Amino acid sequence: MKRAFVIGHPINHSRSPLIHGHWLRAHGIDGSYEAIDVAPPDLPAFFARVSAGEFVGGNVTIPHKEAAFAFADELDPLCETIGAANTLLWRPDSVLGFNTDYLGFLGNLDQNAPGWDDGLETAIVIGAGGAARAILVALKSRNVPIIHLLNRTIEKAQDLAIDLEGPIKAGRLGDFAGVATGAGLVVNCSSVGMHGSSFEGIDLRLLPKSAVVTDLVYVPLETPLLAAARQAGLKTVDGLGMLLHQAVPGFEAWFGVRPEVTPELRRLVEATL
């Protein structure tokens, strides 16, 4: 039986076992996918189990993505750019690390806002943490001409813009009004939206009526940002789809079948939120 995993600390909140378990049953695969709580001091011992072939691979979540990046024998080129690995694949001679967050982001928008990048000239990305790196790489892969990276601390945004290069312009959250009128996409990569928190001073009514607003936060499913966008008559895409789509490449690599993100799967996971 092929075994896969997701590790983190804590890990009980993860919906990944639900997603992969659904696909394993749907495709009649003799395999398993389990959530394993691994504290940072225990990480080297767990990675030794991966190297020994106990698992076909697995997912890595907070706080282990950077450690997994360092552990992998080989890295996918885009994973190297992002600087974190969320997926590992065991092979007889090595362990490959790659990052599926950017694929999940693109897959979510492609499915739920078809044509979102057609003629897209300007995007706004809010937040300059680890999640933003994958989103910026994704937008660069779609050749978005101008990406405004807005963050409470402009120095952090500047460092990230320099590191990733390309058409990324760093700014403060207060700069939103000055760049909103030409933006066709807004992406929240920060933790704002969790636990009832919301942005102050961001007026989504300044955006073109054709703009799409998406949030990586998926608990709650409709964040205050998405609620404001809906009230402004804008197209919204919630973050749950990214979670579902980012799981696809890993499952295919481990079990040899490319699964689909279906309404049935979404309902299954949504019922747990």
C-alpha positions in Angstrom: 0.0 0.0 0.0 1.3 3.5 -0.9 1.4 5.8 2.1 1.4 9.6 1.9 1.2 12.2 4.7 0.8 15.8 5.7 3.0 17.1 8.5 2.7 20.2 10.6 2.6 21.4 14.1 -0.2 21.6 15.0 -1.9 19.5 12.3 -5.4 18.6 13.5 -7.0 21.5 11.6 -5.8 20.1 8.2 -8.4 19.3 5.6 -5.8 17.5 3.4 -6.7 14.0 4.7 -10.3 14.6 3.8 -9.4 15.7 0.3 -6.9 12.9 -0.5 -9.0 10.3 1.2 -11.9 11.3 -1.1 -9.7 10.9 -4.2 -8.3 7.6 -3.0 -11.8 6.1 -2.6 -13.0 7.7 -5.8 -10.2 6.1 -7.8 -10.2 2.8 -5.9 -6.5 3.2 -5.0 -4.9 1.0 -2.4 -3.2 3.9 -0.5 -3.4 6.1 2.6 -2.9 9.7 3.5 -2.5 10.6 7.1 -2.0 13.7 9.2 1.1 13.5 11.4 1.9 16.1 14.1 5.7 16.6 13.9 7.3 19.1 16.4 10.3 20.9 15.0 12.8 18.9 17.2 11.4 15.7 15.7 11.7 16.8 12.1 15.2 15.2 11.3 13.9 11.8 12.4 10.8 12.1 10.4 12.7 13.2 7.3 14.9 10.1 7.7 11.8 8.0 7.5 10.9 9.7 4.2 14.4 9.2 2.8 14.1 5.5 3.7 11.1 5.1 1.5 8.4 4.6 4.2 6.2 7.0 2.3 5.7 7.8 -1.4 5.7 11.4 -0.4 3.6 14.0 1.3 2.6 17.5 2.1 4.4 20.0 4.5 2.6 22.8 6.2 3.4 25.4 8.9 6.0 25.6 10.4 8.0 23.1 8.2 8.0 24.5 4.7 11.4 26.1 4.8 12.9 23.0 6.5 11.4 20.8 3.8 13.0 23.1 1.2 16.4 22.5 2.8 15.8 18.7 3.3 15.0 17.9 -0.3 17.8 16.4 -2.5 16.4 18.1 -5.6 14.1 21.1 -6.0 11.7 22.1 -8.8 13.0 25.4 -10.3 9.9 27.4 -9.3 10.1 25.9 -5.8 13.6 27.4 -5.6 12.2 30.8 -6.6 9.5 30.6 -4.0 11.9 29.5 -1.3 9.6 26.9 0.4 8.5 23.4 -0.4 5.0 22.2 0.5 5.2 18.8 -1.3 7.7 16.0 -1.2 8.1 13.1 -3.6 10.2 10.0 -2.7 12.3 8.4 -5.4 14.7 5.5 -5.0 17.7 7.8 -5.4 16.4 11.1 -4.0 13.6 13.2 -2.5 12.2 15.9 -4.8 10.7 19.0 -3.2 8.2 21.2 -5.1 5.6 23.9 -4.3 2.0 23.5 -5.5 0.7 26.7 -3.9 1.1 28.7 -7.1 -0.6 26.0 -9.1 -3.5 25.9 -6.6 -3.9 29.7 -6.9 -4.0 29.7 -10.7 -6.3 26.6 -10.8 -8.7 28.2 -8.4 -9.0 31.4 -10.5 -9.1 29.5 -13.8 -12.0 27.4 -12.6 -14.0 30.1 -10.7 -13.2 33.2 -12.7 -12.5 32.0 -16.3 -10.6 34.5 -18.4 -9.5 36.5 -15.3 -6.1 37.1 -16.8 -7.3 38.0 -20.3 -6.0 41.5 -20.9 -5.0 41.9 -17.2 -2.7 44.9 -17.0 -2.4 45.5 -13.3 -2.8 43.3 -10.2 -2.7 44.3 -6.5 -1.2 41.8 -4.0 -1.7 42.6 -0.3 0.8 41.1 2.2 4.4 40.3 1.8 4.8 37.1 3.8 5.5 33.6 2.7 2.2 33.1 0.9 2.8 36.2 -1.2 5.9 34.7 -2.8 4.0 31.9 -4.4 1.3 34.3 -5.6 3.8 36.7 -7.1 5.5 33.8 -8.9 2.1 32.7 -10.3 1.2 36.2 -11.6 4.7 36.5 -13.2 4.1 33.2 -14.9 0.9 34.7 -16.5 2.9 37.7 -17.6 1.0 40.3 -15.7 2.7 43.6 -16.7 2.3 45.5 -13.4 2.0 44.0 -9.9 1.6 46.3 -6.9 2.8 44.6 -3.7 1.2 46.5 -0.7 2.2 45.8 2.8 1.9 47.5 6.2 5.7 47.5 6.4 7.0 48.8 3.1 10.5 47.6 3.7 9.3 44.0 3.7 7.5 44.5 0.4 10.6 46.2 -1.1 12.8 43.3 -0.1 10.4 40.7 -1.7 10.1 42.8 -4.8 13.9 43.0 -5.2 14.3 39.3 -4.4 11.8 38.1 -7.0 12.5 40.8 -9.6 10.2 41.5 -12.5 7.3 44.0 -12.7 6.7 44.2 -8.9 6.2 47.6 -7.3 6.4 47.8 -3.6 4.1 50.1 -1.6 2.2 50.6 1.6 -1.4 49.6 2.3 -2.3 53.3 2.2 -1.3 53.4 -1.4 -4.3 51.3 -2.4 -6.5 54.2 -3.5 -3.7 55.5 -5.8 -3.4 52.2 -7.8 -6.9 50.7 -7.5 -8.5 52.5 -10.5 -6.4 50.5 -13.0 -6.3 47.1 -11.2 -8.2 44.1 -12.6 -7.2 41.7 -9.7 -6.8 42.0 -6.0 -5.3 39.2 -4.0 -5.2 39.1 -0.2 -2.1 37.1 0.9 -2.1 38.3 4.5 -3.9 36.8 7.5 -6.3 39.7 7.7 -9.8 38.2 7.5 -9.2 35.5 10.1 -11.0 35.8 13.4 -13.2 38.6 12.2 -10.3 41.0 11.4 -10.7 43.4 8.5 -8.8 46.0 6.5 -9.2 49.7 7.2 -8.9 52.3 4.5 -9.3 49.9 1.5 -12.1 51.1 -0.7 -12.9 48.4 -3.2 -15.4 50.7 -5.0 -12.4 52.4 -6.6 -11.7 49.2 -8.6 -13.1 48.7 -12.2 -16.4 46.9 -12.2 -14.7 44.0 -14.1 -12.1 43.4 -11.3 -11.8 40.1 -9.5 -11.1 40.0 -5.8 -9.7 36.8 -4.2 -8.6 35.9 -0.7 -6.3 33.1 0.4 -8.0 33.0 3.8 -10.8 30.4 3.6 -12.0 30.4 7.3 -14.4 32.1 7.1 -15.3 31.2 3.6 -16.5 34.8 2.9 -14.0 37.1 4.5 -14.8 40.8 5.2 -12.8 41.7 2.1 -14.8 39.3 -0.1 -18.1 40.5 1.5 -17.1 44.1 0.7 -16.2 43.2 -2.9 -19.6 41.4 -3.4 -21.4 44.5 -2.0 -19.5 46.6 -4.5 -20.7 44.3 -7.3 -17.3 42.7 -8.0 -16.5 39.1 -8.9 -15.1 37.2 -5.9 -13.2 34.0 -5.6 -12.8 32.5 -2.1 -9.7 30.7 -0.8 -11.1 27.2 -0.5 -10.6 26.5 -4.2 -6.9 27.1 -3.8 -6.6 24.5 -1.1 -8.4 22.0 -3.3 -6.4 22.7 -6.4 -3.0 22.8 -4.7 -3.6 19.2 -3.7 -3.9 17.9 -7.3 -0.3 17.8 -8.4 0.9 15.9 -5.2 -1.8 13.3 -5.5 -0.9 12.7 -9.2 2.8 12.4 -8.3 2.3 9.9 -5.5 -0.5 7.8 -6.8 -0.3 8.1 -10.6 -3.8 9.5 -11.2 -4.7 13.1 -11.8 -7.8 13.8 -9.7 -10.4 16.5 -10.4 -11.7 19.2 -8.1 -15.4 18.6 -8.3 -18.5 20.2 -6.7 -18.9 17.1 -4.6 -15.4 17.5 -3.1 -15.9 21.1 -2.4 -19.2 20.4 -0.6 -17.4 17.7 1.5 -14.7 20.1 2.7 -17.0 23.1 3.0 -19.2 21.2 5.4 -16.2 21.1 7.9 -15.5 24.8 7.9 
